[in-house]
Amino acid sequence: MKAHKSALLTMADTTSTDYWSDTCNTEHLEYALAHGATGATTNPTIVHAVLRQQIGLWDRRIARVVGQMPAASETEIAWKLIEEVAQAGAAMLKPAYDSHKGKKGRIAIQVNPRNFRNSEAMVRQAVHFHALADNVTVKFPATAAGIAAVEEATYQGVSITATVSFSVSQVIAAAEAVERGLERRLGEGKPIDRICPNCVVMVGRVDDWLKVVAEKEDIIVEPECLEWAGVAVLKRAYRIFQERGFRSRLMAAAYRNHYHWSEFIGGDLITTIPYNWALRFNASDVEVRQRIDNPVPDRFLDRLQSHFADFRRAWEPQGLAIGEFDSYGAVARTLRSFTASYDELVAMIRDYVVPDPDR
């Protein structure tokens, strides 16, 4: 009996929707590549998880880096390892990058989450990351400073991925910044053919934030309603991106349910899927068919709009001004989470630099 293709491989082979691995764990990335993935992502949170998951692979390397950099701080060593993890993923994705002439096969590496208010620092780090491998895309937070950094980094030839974004306003601002950067390059006769920008909607974290709001404000709606908020935001952003002809692609990230994958199938976008969700999707009976143009059920969209001001702020194209990005609840919550994970990674390296004598 002929084996059936996995759901994700079927999607990759039959639709315009790309699949990226939301990790750079080499075992997980090997699985993703076997099932049609053409990209992967890192950030300090993910790298911390990878080092713990694959400590057998990285333990000696971490100790060696500590020895090779005797004057380095734990922070400097942490960034050296972040870069090495990303470079390992880049090497695994290079065949896809070459076969797709630079349009696919990217590894994402994120700028220091502590610099979310410092455009210049983010751009400097992005330019450095850009030189690590041909197939790097650099992730910037869609904060006020991050939007300015996106334009400048694009102008300098960096493929950017705007993240920490939960609203139509944020991804539009990021896409417009990319357009300005590209036009500046074209105006100076500089090439743009290998620049592949992306804009993320962290769909599951949109849902997470509204659930927090519901608890804080004692709002009662059907539980199913809150599973559609992130889907609604991305679908509205997708329509606008298509209408305006932005050269950035949307990405869906932060999975909480199968709508965060299945409702985007058929779109010219990227689904950034964690390993555990990839296993679930491939083992499921969810049909792989185009749903990107299917509207969010009216009853859920109506309830979200009528009950949640923060949903309206995320869903409306002008719901947030750029100066409001940093203080929007889901943004602030995620920035705090990312900086906390970054601190945990640095603390992990500290145990190699200064071993605990009490253990």
C-alpha positions in Angstrom: 0.0 0.0 0.0 1.4 3.4 -1.0 2.1 5.7 1.9 0.3 9.0 2.0 2.2 12.2 2.1 2.3 14.1 5.4 -0.1 17.0 5.7 2.8 19.6 5.8 4.6 18.0 2.8 1.3 18.0 0.9 0.8 21.7 1.7 4.3 22.5 0.6 3.9 20.6 -2.7 0.4 21.7 -3.7 -0.1 25.3 -2.3 1.7 28.6 -2.2 2.0 28.3 1.6 5.5 27.7 3.0 6.4 25.7 6.1 9.2 26.8 8.4 10.5 25.0 11.5 10.0 27.2 14.6 13.2 25.8 16.0 16.8 25.2 15.0 17.2 21.9 17.0 19.0 19.9 14.4 16.9 16.7 14.9 13.7 18.7 14.7 15.0 20.6 11.6 15.8 17.3 9.9 12.2 16.2 10.4 10.9 19.5 9.1 13.1 19.4 6.0 11.9 15.9 5.3 8.3 17.2 5.4 8.7 20.2 3.1 10.2 22.9 5.3 12.1 25.7 3.6 13.2 27.8 6.6 13.7 27.9 10.3 13.9 30.4 13.1 16.0 31.1 16.2 15.9 33.6 19.0 17.5 33.6 22.4 14.5 31.7 23.8 14.8 29.0 21.1 18.6 28.8 21.4 18.3 28.3 25.2 15.8 25.4 24.6 18.1 23.9 21.9 21.1 23.9 24.1 19.1 22.2 26.8 17.5 19.7 24.5 20.7 18.8 22.7 23.2 19.3 25.6 25.0 16.2 24.5 25.9 17.9 21.2 26.7 21.3 22.8 28.2 20.7 26.2 31.8 20.3 25.0 31.4 23.1 22.5 30.1 25.5 25.2 33.1 24.6 27.4 35.5 25.0 24.5 34.1 28.5 23.6 34.5 29.6 27.2 38.1 28.4 27.1 38.8 30.1 23.7 37.4 33.5 24.9 39.1 33.9 28.3 38.4 37.7 28.5 34.8 37.4 27.2 31.7 38.1 29.4 29.0 35.5 29.7 26.8 37.7 27.5 29.5 37.7 24.7 29.8 34.0 24.9 26.0 33.6 24.8 25.9 35.6 21.6 28.8 33.5 20.1 26.7 30.4 20.7 23.5 32.0 19.4 25.4 32.7 16.2 26.8 29.1 16.0 23.4 27.6 16.5 22.1 29.8 13.7 25.0 28.9 11.4 24.4 25.2 11.9 20.8 25.7 10.8 21.9 27.9 7.9 24.1 25.1 6.6 21.2 22.6 6.7 19.0 25.1 4.8 21.6 26.1 2.2 20.5 23.5 -0.4 17.0 25.0 -0.3 18.4 28.5 -0.5 20.5 27.6 -3.6 17.7 25.6 -5.3 15.3 28.5 -4.9 17.8 31.1 -5.9 17.7 32.8 -2.5 13.9 33.1 -2.2 13.7 30.3 0.3 16.0 28.4 2.6 16.5 31.1 5.3 17.5 30.9 8.9 16.2 33.7 11.2 18.3 35.1 13.9 17.0 37.7 16.3 18.6 40.9 17.5 19.2 41.4 21.2 15.7 41.7 22.8 17.1 44.3 25.3 17.8 46.7 22.5 14.1 47.1 21.4 14.3 50.8 22.0 17.6 51.3 20.2 17.4 51.4 16.4 21.2 52.0 15.9 22.2 49.0 18.1 19.7 46.8 16.3 20.9 47.8 12.9 24.6 47.2 13.9 23.8 43.8 15.1 21.7 43.0 12.0 24.5 43.9 9.7 26.8 41.6 11.7 24.3 38.8 11.5 23.8 39.3 7.8 27.5 38.5 7.2 27.3 35.1 9.1 25.8 33.2 6.2 24.2 33.9 2.8 20.8 32.7 3.9 20.2 34.7 7.1 17.1 36.8 7.8 17.3 39.1 10.8 14.4 39.4 13.2 13.5 42.8 14.6 10.8 43.6 17.1 8.0 45.7 15.6 8.4 48.4 18.2 8.7 52.1 17.4 12.5 51.8 17.2 12.3 48.5 15.5 10.3 49.9 12.6 13.0 52.6 12.0 15.6 49.9 12.2 13.8 47.7 9.6 14.0 50.5 7.1 17.7 51.2 7.6 18.7 47.5 7.7 16.7 46.8 4.5 18.5 49.8 2.9 21.8 48.2 4.0 20.9 44.9 2.2 19.7 42.9 5.1 16.7 40.5 4.7 14.5 41.4 7.7 11.8 39.6 9.6 9.6 41.9 11.7 8.4 40.0 14.8 6.9 40.7 18.3 3.9 41.8 16.2 0.2 41.2 17.0 -1.6 43.8 15.0 -2.5 44.8 11.4 -1.0 48.2 12.2 2.4 46.7 13.1 2.8 44.6 10.1 1.7 47.4 7.8 4.2 49.7 9.4 7.0 47.1 9.0 6.1 46.4 5.4 6.0 50.1 4.6 9.4 50.5 6.2 10.8 47.7 4.0 9.4 49.4 1.0 11.2 52.6 1.9 14.4 50.7 2.4 14.1 48.9 -0.9 13.3 52.1 -2.8 16.4 53.8 -1.2 18.5 51.0 -2.5 17.0 51.1 -6.0 17.4 54.8 -6.1 21.2 54.3 -5.6 21.3 51.4 -8.1 21.9 48.7 -5.5 20.5 45.2 -6.0 17.4 43.9 -4.1 17.0 40.5 -5.8 18.3 38.6 -2.7 16.4 40.6 -0.1 13.4 38.6 1.2 11.6 40.4 3.9 8.9 38.9 6.2 6.4 40.3 8.7 5.2 38.0 11.5 1.8 37.9 13.2 2.2 36.0 16.5 -1.3 34.7 16.1 -1.4 32.5 19.3 -0.1 35.3 21.4 -3.0 37.5 20.1 -5.3 34.9 21.5 -3.3 34.6 24.7 -3.5 38.4 25.3 -7.3 38.6 24.8 -7.7 35.7 27.3 -5.7 37.7 29.8 -7.9 40.7 29.1 -11.1 38.6 29.5 -9.9 37.5 32.9 -8.9 41.0 34.0 -12.1 42.7 32.8 -14.5 39.8 33.6 -15.5 39.5 30.0 -17.5 36.4 29.0 -17.7 35.2 25.4 -17.9 31.8 23.9 -14.5 30.1 24.5 -14.2 29.3 20.8 -14.4 33.0 20.0 -11.0 33.6 21.6 -9.4 30.9 19.3 -10.1 33.1 16.3 -8.7 36.4 17.2 -5.2 35.9 15.8 -6.6 34.3 12.7 -8.8 37.3 12.1 -5.8 39.7 12.5 -3.6 37.8 10.1 -6.4 37.3 7.5 -7.1 41.0 7.5 -3.4 41.8 7.2 -3.1 39.3 4.3 -5.8 41.0 2.3 -4.2 44.3 2.8 -0.7 43.0 1.8 -2.2 41.5 -1.4 -4.1 44.8 -2.2 -1.1 47.0 -1.6 1.5 44.8 -3.3 4.0 44.8 -0.4 7.1 42.9 -1.2 7.2 41.4 2.3 5.5 38.1 3.1 3.4 37.5 6.1 4.4 34.8 8.6 2.1 33.0 11.1 3.8 32.1 14.4 3.0 31.1 18.0 0.7 28.1 17.6 -2.1 27.3 20.0 -4.6 25.4 17.8 -4.9 24.0 14.3 -6.6 27.1 13.0 -3.2 28.8 13.3 -2.1 26.5 10.5 -5.2 25.2 8.6 -6.9 28.6 8.2 -3.9 30.0 6.3 -3.4 27.2 3.9 -3.3 28.4 0.3 -2.0 31.9 1.1 1.3 33.2 -0.2 2.7 33.3 3.2 4.8 31.3 5.7 3.6 29.1 8.5 6.3 28.9 11.3 5.4 25.7 13.1 7.0 24.3 16.3 8.1 20.6 16.2 5.3 19.3 18.5 2.7 21.0 16.4 4.2 19.7 13.2 3.9 16.2 14.6 0.3 16.8 15.5 -0.6 18.3 12.1 1.0 15.4 10.3 -0.9 12.9 12.4 -4.2 14.6 12.1 -7.1 14.2 9.7 -7.3 17.9 9.0 -7.8 18.3 5.3 -5.1 20.2 3.4 -7.1 22.6 1.3 -7.2 26.3 0.7 -8.8 28.3 3.5 -6.9 31.6 3.5 -9.9 33.3 1.8 -12.5 31.8 4.1 -13.8 34.6 6.4 -13.8 34.3 10.2 -17.3 33.3 11.3 -19.3 36.4 11.7 -20.6 35.5 15.2 -17.0 35.3 16.5 -15.7 38.4 14.7 -18.7 40.4 15.9 -18.2 39.3 19.5 -14.5 40.1 19.4 -15.2 43.6 18.0 -18.0 44.4 20.5 -16.3 43.0 23.6 -12.6 43.7 23.2 -11.1 47.2 22.6 -7.7 45.5 22.3 -9.0 43.3 19.5 -10.2 46.4 17.7 -6.8 47.9 18.1 -5.1 44.9 16.7 -7.6 44.3 13.8 -8.1 47.8 12.5 -5.4 48.9 10.0 -5.0 52.2 12.0 -5.8 50.7 15.4 -2.4 51.5 16.8 -0.1 54.4 16.1 3.6 53.6 15.9 4.2 55.4 19.1 1.7 53.0 20.8 3.3 49.8 19.6 5.6 49.3 22.6 2.9 49.7 25.2 0.3 47.5 23.6 -0.3 44.7 26.0 0.7 41.7 23.9 3.9 43.5 22.8 4.9 44.4 26.3 4.1 40.9 27.6 6.2 39.3 24.9 9.2 41.7 25.3 9.2 40.8 29.0 9.1 37.1 28.1 11.9 37.4 25.6 14.2 39.3 27.8 13.5 36.9 30.7 14.4 33.9 28.4 17.5 35.8 27.3 18.6 36.2 30.9 18.1 32.5 31.4 20.4 31.7 28.5 23.1 34.0 29.9 22.6 32.4 33.3 23.1 29.0 31.7 26.4 30.2 30.2 27.4 31.6 33.6 27.4 28.0 35.0 30.2 27.2 32.5 32.2 30.4 33.1 31.9 30.2 36.9 30.9 26.7 37.9 28.8 26.5 41.0 31.1 25.2 43.8 28.2 23.9 45.8 27.0 21.4 43.2 
